[in-house]
Amino acid sequence: MTHAFMCYQVGYNIVDEHGETVMKIGGPICGDCTCCMQCYEPCCVREFPIYLNNGQQIGKIKKKVSDLKEFTTNADNFGITFPMDLDIRWKALLLSATFLIDFMYFEI
């Protein structure tokens, strides 16, 4: 995985063993803006879309602030979607990307 800058957003490139980009994870999206990482509304969902090289979105990593538990504990709720037939190696890498996103954006 490599860090990438994408038009006012930060994102990640998922690369194969040859260094070729296979997928991209877009920067955080929250409603109509792309920079509200400090959005603490209970209904705020932050999404990181997952794209193939051709630009087709195949999934997303989501962090949902579900209730006040977010403010009183270190518990976080994430969800990840991707195609069922995706290679197990890419699934594992996307799962690890979820942990990286948590540490990079939400752990202070």
Backbone as JSON, one array per atom type, in Angstrom:
{
  "sequence": "MTHAFMCYQVGYNIVDEHGETVMKIGGPICGDCTCCMQCYEPCCVREFPIYLNNGQQIGKIKKKVSDLKEFTTNADNFGITFPMDLDIRWKALLLSATFLIDFMYFEI",
  "N": [[0.84, -1.16, 0.0], [0.53, 2.2, -0.81], [0.9, 5.67, -0.07], [-1.12, 8.25, -1.37], [-1.77, 11.34, -3.08], [-4.76, 12.82, -3.99], [-6.26, 15.08, -5.72], [-7.07, 17.32, -3.71], [-7.63, 15.5, -1.75], [-6.54, 12.9, 0.41], [-5.33, 9.69, -0.26], [-4.96, 6.14, -0.88], [-2.91, 3.83, -2.62], [-3.33, 0.55, -3.68], [-1.06, -1.87, -4.21], [0.35, -4.48, -6.28], [2.54, -7.4, -6.09], [4.46, -6.67, -7.9], [4.62, -3.98, -7.81], [2.71, -2.61, -9.21], [-0.16, -0.58, -9.43], [-3.22, -1.73, -8.29], [-5.68, -1.28, -7.07], [-7.4, 1.59, -5.7], [-7.84, 3.57, -2.81], [-9.98, 6.01, -1.97], [-9.9, 9.33, -0.53], [-11.28, 10.55, 2.61], [-14.81, 10.89, 2.7], [-17.52, 12.79, 3.66], [-20.71, 13.28, 3.77], [-21.47, 16.1, 1.85], [-18.97, 17.19, 1.83], [-15.36, 16.88, 1.77], [-13.62, 17.09, 3.8], [-14.23, 16.91, 6.52], [-13.24, 15.71, 8.95], [-13.55, 16.22, 11.57], [-16.18, 16.01, 12.12], [-18.66, 15.39, 14.32], [-21.25, 14.6, 14.53], [-23.93, 12.46, 15.52], [-24.99, 11.01, 13.39], [-23.1, 11.02, 11.45], [-21.35, 9.65, 8.83], [-18.33, 8.48, 7.69], [-16.78, 7.92, 4.67], [-14.61, 5.93, 2.7], [-14.03, 5.43, -0.42], [-13.46, 2.54, -2.52], [-11.67, 1.85, -5.39], [-11.23, 0.33, -8.62], [-8.5, 0.22, -11.0], [-9.6, 1.21, -13.37], [-11.36, 3.1, -12.56], [-13.81, 2.27, -11.63], [-15.98, 1.94, -8.93], [-15.71, -0.4, -6.38], [-16.26, -0.94, -3.79], [-16.28, 0.09, -0.31], [-14.87, 1.64, 2.6], [-16.19, 2.27, 5.69], [-16.71, 4.48, 8.4], [-18.69, 4.76, 11.15], [-20.21, 6.95, 13.34], [-21.91, 6.05, 15.96], [-23.19, 6.56, 18.42], [-23.05, 8.17, 21.65], [-21.08, 6.63, 22.72], [-18.77, 6.74, 21.28], [-17.48, 9.0, 22.24], [-16.9, 8.42, 24.87], [-15.45, 6.09, 25.09], [-12.8, 4.08, 23.65], [-13.77, 2.73, 21.54], [-14.51, 1.98, 18.15], [-16.57, 1.94, 15.24], [-16.45, 0.25, 12.29], [-17.09, -0.51, 8.87], [-16.74, -2.59, 6.02], [-16.97, -3.01, 2.56], [-16.77, -5.15, -0.24], [-16.34, -6.95, -3.37], [-17.58, -10.31, -3.36], [-16.15, -12.22, -4.78], [-13.56, -11.34, -4.83], [-10.04, -11.69, -4.72], [-8.54, -13.44, -2.0], [-6.2, -12.4, -0.93], [-6.35, -9.67, -1.54], [-8.59, -8.98, -0.14], [-7.68, -9.34, 2.49], [-5.72, -7.36, 2.52], [-7.29, -5.06, 2.19], [-8.71, -5.17, 4.56], [-6.6, -4.75, 6.37], [-6.0, -2.18, 5.55], [-8.15, -0.82, 6.58], [-7.55, -0.77, 9.32], [-5.25, 0.84, 9.18], [-6.36, 3.24, 8.22], [-7.99, 3.87, 10.4], [-6.01, 4.41, 12.36], [-4.6, 6.5, 11.11], [-6.48, 8.58, 10.7], [-8.36, 8.74, 12.82], [-7.41, 8.22, 15.38], [-6.09, 9.97, 17.95]],
  "CA": [[0.0, 0.0, 0.0], [1.29, 3.44, -0.85], [0.15, 6.88, 0.22], [-1.3, 9.01, -2.61], [-2.52, 12.58, -3.01], [-5.74, 12.82, -5.07], [-7.1, 16.27, -5.88], [-7.58, 17.83, -2.43], [-7.9, 14.4, -0.83], [-5.47, 11.94, 0.6], [-5.83, 8.35, -0.52], [-3.97, 5.07, -0.86], [-2.85, 2.92, -3.76], [-3.08, -0.84, -3.34], [-0.16, -2.35, -5.26], [0.64, -5.91, -6.28], [3.93, -7.75, -5.76], [5.33, -6.05, -8.89], [4.56, -2.53, -7.64], [1.66, -2.05, -10.07], [-1.38, -0.22, -8.71], [-4.36, -2.59, -8.62], [-6.87, -0.59, -6.56], [-7.17, 2.84, -5.0], [-8.79, 3.93, -1.76], [-10.14, 7.46, -1.98], [-9.87, 10.03, 0.75], [-12.53, 10.54, 3.37], [-15.97, 11.63, 2.21], [-18.53, 12.91, 4.7], [-21.78, 14.1, 3.21], [-21.09, 16.84, 0.65], [-17.61, 17.73, 1.9], [-14.32, 15.86, 1.84], [-12.6, 17.47, 4.79], [-14.84, 17.14, 7.84], [-12.86, 14.64, 9.86], [-13.97, 16.63, 12.91], [-17.65, 15.92, 12.16], [-19.01, 14.52, 15.42], [-22.69, 14.38, 14.62], [-24.19, 11.03, 15.68], [-25.34, 10.35, 12.13], [-22.04, 11.26, 10.48], [-20.67, 8.48, 8.29], [-17.18, 8.84, 6.87], [-16.57, 6.85, 3.7], [-13.39, 5.88, 1.92], [-14.39, 4.55, -1.53], [-12.44, 1.66, -3.09], [-11.81, 1.86, -6.85], [-10.3, -0.38, -9.49], [-7.7, 1.14, -11.82], [-10.42, 1.82, -14.41], [-12.22, 4.09, -11.94], [-15.05, 1.65, -11.15], [-16.02, 1.75, -7.48], [-16.06, -1.78, -6.06], [-16.57, -1.07, -2.38], [-15.95, 1.25, 0.52], [-14.6, 1.48, 4.02], [-17.02, 3.28, 6.36], [-16.68, 4.63, 9.85], [-19.95, 5.35, 11.59], [-20.33, 7.39, 14.72], [-23.26, 5.55, 16.23], [-23.8, 7.16, 19.61], [-22.1, 8.84, 22.53], [-20.02, 5.69, 23.07], [-17.59, 7.24, 20.57], [-16.82, 10.03, 23.03], [-16.59, 7.95, 26.22], [-14.58, 4.92, 25.02], [-11.94, 4.02, 22.48], [-14.41, 1.84, 20.57], [-14.86, 2.54, 16.85], [-17.34, 1.04, 14.39], [-16.1, 0.32, 10.87], [-17.65, -1.5, 7.97], [-16.03, -2.63, 4.75], [-17.66, -3.79, 1.53], [-16.01, -5.47, -1.44], [-16.96, -8.08, -4.06], [-17.37, -11.63, -2.75], [-15.18, -13.01, -5.54], [-12.25, -10.7, -4.78], [-8.98, -12.57, -4.23], [-8.41, -13.38, -0.55], [-5.07, -11.52, -0.58], [-6.81, -8.28, -1.61], [-9.51, -8.8, 0.99], [-6.86, -9.16, 3.69], [-5.06, -6.06, 2.44], [-8.3, -4.04, 2.45], [-8.97, -5.21, 6.0], [-5.49, -4.06, 7.03], [-6.14, -0.76, 5.21], [-9.13, -0.28, 7.53], [-6.8, -0.46, 10.54], [-4.39, 1.99, 8.9], [-7.23, 4.42, 8.15], [-8.36, 4.19, 11.77], [-4.88, 5.04, 13.05], [-4.19, 7.75, 10.44], [-7.49, 9.63, 10.71], [-9.29, 8.81, 13.95], [-6.74, 8.06, 16.67], [-5.34, 11.2, 18.23]],
  "C": [[0.89, 1.23, 0.0], [0.36, 4.61, -0.6], [0.06, 7.69, -1.06], [-2.08, 10.29, -2.34], [-3.44, 12.63, -4.22], [-6.6, 14.07, -4.98], [-7.79, 16.69, -4.59], [-7.98, 16.73, -1.46], [-6.63, 13.56, -0.69], [-6.07, 10.57, 0.34], [-4.68, 7.35, -0.48], [-4.06, 4.27, -2.15], [-2.57, 1.53, -3.22], [-2.27, -1.42, -4.5], [0.06, -3.85, -5.14], [2.12, -6.14, -6.0], [4.93, -7.16, -6.74], [5.34, -4.52, -8.79], [3.53, -1.84, -8.51], [0.41, -1.75, -9.23], [-2.55, -1.06, -9.22], [-5.67, -1.92, -8.24], [-6.43, 0.71, -5.91], [-8.24, 3.02, -3.94], [-8.82, 5.45, -1.73], [-10.1, 8.03, -0.59], [-11.23, 10.06, 1.41], [-13.6, 11.41, 2.74], [-17.0, 11.62, 3.31], [-19.61, 13.83, 4.18], [-21.32, 14.78, 1.94], [-19.67, 17.39, 0.72], [-16.6, 16.6, 2.03], [-13.32, 16.14, 2.94], [-13.2, 17.63, 6.18], [-14.51, 16.01, 8.79], [-13.25, 14.98, 11.3], [-15.49, 16.63, 13.04], [-18.04, 14.94, 13.25], [-20.51, 14.37, 15.59], [-22.94, 12.88, 14.74], [-24.48, 10.31, 14.37], [-24.22, 10.45, 11.09], [-21.36, 9.94, 10.1], [-19.51, 8.97, 7.44], [-16.87, 7.67, 5.97], [-15.26, 7.04, 2.95], [-13.68, 4.91, 0.76], [-13.19, 3.76, -2.06], [-12.7, 1.56, -4.58], [-10.82, 0.89, -7.49], [-9.53, 0.66, -10.29], [-8.52, 1.84, -12.89], [-11.41, 2.85, -13.87], [-13.54, 3.55, -11.42], [-14.97, 1.44, -9.64], [-16.49, 0.34, -7.19], [-16.41, -1.97, -4.58], [-16.25, 0.2, -1.63], [-15.64, 0.8, 1.94], [-15.36, 2.61, 4.71], [-16.76, 3.28, 7.85], [-17.96, 5.36, 10.24], [-19.84, 5.73, 13.05], [-21.76, 7.07, 15.12], [-23.94, 6.22, 17.42], [-22.72, 7.81, 20.46], [-20.97, 7.93, 23.0], [-18.7, 6.13, 22.44], [-16.8, 8.22, 21.42], [-16.35, 9.53, 24.39], [-15.68, 6.73, 26.24], [-13.67, 5.04, 23.81], [-12.53, 3.13, 21.39], [-14.77, 2.6, 19.29], [-15.63, 1.49, 16.07], [-16.97, 1.28, 12.94], [-16.85, -0.77, 10.12], [-16.86, -1.45, 6.67], [-16.83, -3.5, 3.78], [-16.71, -3.97, 0.34], [-16.66, -6.67, -2.1], [-16.61, -9.41, -3.39], [-16.28, -12.42, -3.47], [-13.79, -12.38, -5.6], [-11.24, -11.67, -4.17], [-8.77, -12.35, -2.73], [-7.25, -12.48, -0.12], [-5.49, -10.06, -0.57], [-7.79, -8.0, -0.49], [-8.73, -8.55, 2.28], [-6.19, -7.8, 3.68], [-6.05, -4.93, 2.69], [-8.69, -4.02, 3.93], [-7.85, -4.5, 6.76], [-5.53, -2.56, 6.74], [-7.14, -0.08, 6.15], [-8.45, 0.09, 8.84], [-5.92, 0.76, 10.33], [-5.2, 3.27, 8.87], [-7.66, 4.84, 9.56], [-7.22, 4.92, 12.47], [-4.5, 6.38, 12.42], [-5.19, 8.89, 10.63], [-8.23, 9.8, 12.04], [-8.65, 8.62, 15.31], [-5.86, 9.28, 16.89], [-4.4, 10.98, 19.37]]
}
